Each structure stands twice: as C-alpha cells, then as structure tokens.
Amino acid sequence: MELSEKLVKLKNMLRELGSVAVAYSGGVDSNFLLKVASETLGENVVAVTLHAMMHSKREIEEAIEYAKTFNTKHIVVDIDDFDVKEFIENGPKRCYYCKKVVFSKVKEIAKENNIKYVVDGTNLDDLGDYRPGLKAIEELNVVSPLKECGFTKNDIRALSKEMNLKTFNKPAFACLATRIPCGTKITNEKLRMIEKSEEYLVELGFNQFRVRLHEDIARIEVGKDEIHKFFTNDLLDKTNNKLKEFGFKYVTLDMGGYKMGSTNLT
C-alpha cells in the first residue's frame, strides 16, 4: 500500500473513532499520530503525557514543546511516587505492569474529558520486538491506529518529514527503566544516574545511545558510526570521570555499539 493510501486510511479510522486521547510521549510515532489526529478531529483530540520516575525530564520538556505546535489540549500528569511493586522488582513482565497503570490513568483522563477512545503510537515494527506492554494495551482496549493501518517506522518517518515535523529523524528513546537488566531492582537513584549520564552524551553530540546499568558499572552503547568520537579530544577520560561523578564506580564502552533492547532478558 502506498504511503498516501495509508494516510487516508488512518484519517478515515480516526474519523470513525470520533474523539481520541493520544498517549503522547513526543516521540516519532506519537508525534505523527497527534499531528494527523489534530488535523482530522480538531477539538475532539487531547494529548496526554505522564511524567513518572522512568521518564527523562528532557523528553517531557520536548513533548510539551512539540504539542504546542498542534493547537491541541495537552495534559501532563506528574506521578511523584510510581510505587508499582512489579515494576520496581523489574521482572520479565515489568513493562506489562507499568503500561497497565499508565494507560489506565490515560483512560481516566480521557473519560474526564468526554473522549471516547485512547490511542497510542504502536506500529508494525513494534510487533517484532519483545514488548510485554502490548498485552496490557490490548487488555485495556487501547486502539493502535498506526498498526491497524499498516504503518512501519520508516513510513512514519517519511511522512513526518513531508509534514515538516521535527521528530522525523528523532532517535528512538525508550523509558529509562529499559537500561536496567531484568531482575535488578529499579530505584529513582539508579534512574537519575542513567538520566544524567545520557544527558552528558547529548551534550557531547552523540545521536543514538544508551547508558546501561550493571550494578556499579555503566555500559555505554553508541551507534557504531559514532564510537570513534571517544578516541579524540580525551573523550574517554572525560566521560569516565563525568559518569563516576554521577555515581558509577566503573565506566565501560560497549564495542558492539548500540543495540535496541540489549537488556530485555539479561
């Protein structure tokens, strides 16, 4: 199916839904979905962003800025104490329990605003990864229009570029809890160490990266085309010292480069 056909199908589906609350992270997928939904349904759209300890402050701030361009009501909910036991314990189904709580909250907000459906940015490519959270979304009857209309990540990026969305080439950015191996307890302290470390990599100009936590060790992953940057301007020493300031005892560079989901089941 051509991109134009998929876009028409998406708009028609949104019209059939009538009113939607977009679970909005400000990432590539949800930003594209909010753009199309706002143009298709106008005032019958609300964007909902939840800010809990597993979200970086930068991502939330970007979501707020992006949402302003759509002239759509944007609700940001701060969750100061995300004390979901199954999430904290970080078992294999951590994402399931997290999504269950998060999307239940989005559904509450949708109901308060007389919105019929909650929609999210799941696309076809998400089905090929280990994503237990998708089951929670399905159980809560959250609609995934991009998936239903056959959109891949490349489709979304291509149309986002045509629409002049700033997120068209935005790197993938999962929640900070994905940096902690399954079975290692999640704490706010660990998440903030990771957040500060990744913010430092942003300041250094890296594009695609993760800082994985293994007890007191930071394992840095960057795109293979960017690994060489560490071997100029004393960047190895600077990064080593900076991440130790944030609380890590040892700092390592993964020579295999960035790999999505590398701590899913380790």
C-alpha positions in Angstrom: 0.0 0.0 0.0 1.3 3.5 -0.9 2.0 6.0 1.9 -0.8 8.2 0.7 -3.2 5.4 0.9 -2.2 4.5 4.4 -2.6 8.1 5.4 -6.1 8.3 4.0 -6.9 5.0 5.8 -5.6 6.5 9.1 -7.6 9.6 8.8 -10.8 7.6 8.0 -10.2 5.4 11.0 -9.7 8.5 13.3 -13.0 9.9 11.9 -14.8 6.7 12.8 -13.4 6.8 16.3 -14.8 10.4 16.6 -12.7 11.6 19.6 -9.4 10.4 20.9 -6.9 10.8 23.7 -3.4 10.3 22.3 -0.9 8.7 24.7 1.8 11.2 23.9 5.5 10.9 24.6 6.7 13.3 22.0 8.5 10.5 20.1 8.4 9.9 16.4 5.2 7.8 16.5 3.0 9.6 18.9 4.0 13.0 17.5 3.0 11.9 14.0 -0.3 10.4 15.3 -1.1 13.6 17.2 -0.4 15.7 14.1 -2.8 13.6 12.0 -5.4 13.3 14.7 -5.4 17.1 15.4 -5.8 17.9 11.8 -8.6 15.3 11.4 -10.6 15.7 14.6 -9.8 19.2 15.7 -11.1 19.9 19.2 -12.0 16.2 19.7 -8.4 15.4 20.4 -6.5 15.6 23.7 -2.8 14.7 24.2 -1.9 13.0 27.5 1.6 12.8 28.8 2.5 11.1 32.0 5.7 12.1 33.8 7.0 9.4 36.3 10.4 8.5 37.5 11.2 6.3 34.4 10.9 9.3 32.1 13.7 11.8 31.5 13.0 15.5 32.1 14.3 16.3 28.6 11.8 14.0 26.9 8.9 15.5 28.8 10.0 19.1 28.0 10.3 18.2 24.3 6.8 16.7 24.4 5.4 19.9 25.8 7.1 22.0 23.1 6.1 19.7 20.3 2.5 19.6 21.4 2.2 23.4 21.4 2.6 23.4 17.6 -0.7 21.4 17.1 -3.1 23.8 18.9 -4.4 20.7 20.9 -5.2 20.4 24.5 -2.2 18.8 26.2 -2.5 17.3 29.7 0.7 16.5 31.6 0.3 14.4 34.7 3.2 14.2 37.2 3.3 10.9 39.1 5.7 11.6 42.0 5.6 8.2 43.5 5.4 5.3 41.0 5.4 2.6 43.6 4.1 -0.3 41.4 5.6 -3.4 43.1 6.0 -5.4 39.9 7.7 -2.5 38.1 10.2 -1.9 40.9 11.1 -5.6 41.1 11.8 -5.5 37.4 10.8 -9.0 36.3 10.4 -10.1 32.7 6.8 -8.6 32.6 7.8 -5.2 34.1 6.6 -3.3 31.1 3.2 -5.1 31.2 2.5 -3.9 34.8 3.8 -0.4 34.0 1.7 0.0 30.9 -1.3 -1.3 32.8 -1.0 1.5 35.3 0.0 4.2 32.8 -2.8 3.5 30.3 -5.4 3.1 33.0 -4.6 6.6 34.0 -4.8 7.9 30.4 -8.2 6.2 30.2 -9.3 8.0 33.3 -8.2 11.4 31.8 -10.0 10.6 28.6 -13.2 9.9 30.4 -12.9 13.1 32.4 -12.6 15.0 29.1 -15.5 13.1 27.4 -13.2 11.4 25.0 -14.3 8.0 23.6 -11.0 6.3 22.8 -7.4 6.1 23.9 -5.0 5.7 21.0 -1.2 5.0 21.1 1.7 5.1 18.6 2.3 1.3 18.3 3.3 0.5 14.7 4.1 -2.8 12.8 7.8 -2.7 13.7 7.0 -2.8 17.4 5.5 -6.3 16.9 8.9 -7.8 16.1 10.5 -6.8 19.4 10.0 -8.2 23.0 7.2 -5.9 24.2 5.1 -7.4 27.0 3.5 -4.0 27.4 1.5 -4.6 24.2 -0.6 -7.1 26.1 -1.6 -4.5 28.7 -2.6 -2.1 25.9 -4.7 -4.8 24.3 -6.4 -5.7 27.5 -7.3 -2.1 28.2 -8.9 -1.8 24.7 -6.4 0.9 23.7 -6.5 1.5 19.9 -3.3 1.4 17.8 -4.3 3.2 14.6 -0.8 3.2 13.1 -0.5 -0.6 13.5 -4.0 -1.2 12.2 -3.4 1.0 9.1 -0.1 -0.8 8.3 2.4 1.8 9.2 6.1 0.9 9.7 8.6 3.1 11.4 10.1 4.1 8.1 6.6 5.1 6.8 6.1 7.3 9.9 9.5 9.0 9.5 8.9 9.6 5.8 5.5 11.2 6.3 6.8 13.1 9.3 9.5 14.6 7.1 6.9 15.6 4.4 4.9 17.3 7.2 7.9 19.2 8.5 7.7 17.5 11.9 10.9 18.0 13.9 10.7 14.4 15.1 11.1 12.8 11.6 14.7 11.8 12.4 14.5 11.7 16.2 16.3 8.7 17.6 14.3 6.0 19.4 14.1 6.7 23.1 12.6 4.1 25.4 11.9 4.7 29.1 14.9 4.8 31.4 13.9 1.5 33.1 15.0 -0.3 29.9 18.6 0.5 30.8 18.4 -1.7 33.9 18.7 -5.5 33.4 15.8 -7.7 34.2 15.9 -8.8 37.9 17.8 -5.7 39.1 15.6 -3.6 41.4 14.6 -0.2 39.9 15.2 2.8 42.1 14.9 6.5 41.5 18.6 6.9 42.3 19.6 4.5 39.5 17.3 6.1 37.0 18.7 9.6 37.8 22.3 8.3 37.4 21.3 7.0 33.9 19.5 10.2 33.0 22.4 12.4 33.9 24.8 10.1 32.0 22.7 10.2 28.9 22.2 13.9 29.1 26.0 14.2 29.1 26.2 12.2 25.9 23.7 14.5 24.4 25.9 17.5 25.3 28.8 15.7 23.6 26.8 15.5 20.4 26.0 11.8 20.3 22.9 10.8 18.4 21.9 7.3 19.2 22.9 5.9 22.6 22.1 4.1 25.8 23.8 4.0 29.2 23.1 0.6 30.6 23.4 0.0 34.3 25.0 -3.2 35.6 25.3 -2.9 39.4 28.0 -0.2 39.8 29.1 -0.4 36.1 27.9 1.9 33.3 28.0 0.2 29.9 27.8 2.9 27.2 26.3 2.0 23.8 26.5 4.4 20.9 26.0 3.9 17.2 28.9 2.1 15.5 29.4 5.2 13.3 30.0 7.3 16.5 32.3 5.1 18.5 35.3 6.7 17.0 34.4 10.0 18.7 35.5 8.6 22.1 39.1 8.4 20.8 39.6 12.1 20.2 39.9 15.1 22.5 40.4 13.0 25.6 36.8 12.0 25.5 37.4 8.6 27.1 38.9 10.2 30.2 36.3 13.0 30.3 33.4 10.6 30.0 34.9 8.2 32.6 35.3 11.0 35.1 31.9 12.5 34.5 29.9 9.3 34.9 31.9 8.5 38.1 30.7 11.9 39.4 27.2 10.7 38.8 27.7 7.6 41.0 29.1 4.8 38.8 32.2 3.1 40.0 33.3 1.8 36.6 32.6 3.1 33.1 32.8 0.8 30.0 32.3 1.3 26.3 30.4 -1.5 24.5 32.4 -2.1 21.3 29.4 -3.8 19.8 27.7 -0.4 19.6 24.0 0.5 20.2 21.5 -2.3 20.1 17.9 -1.9 20.9 16.6 -4.0 23.8 20.0 -5.4 24.8 18.9 -5.6 28.5 15.5 -7.1 27.8 16.2 -10.6 29.2 19.7 -10.3 30.8 
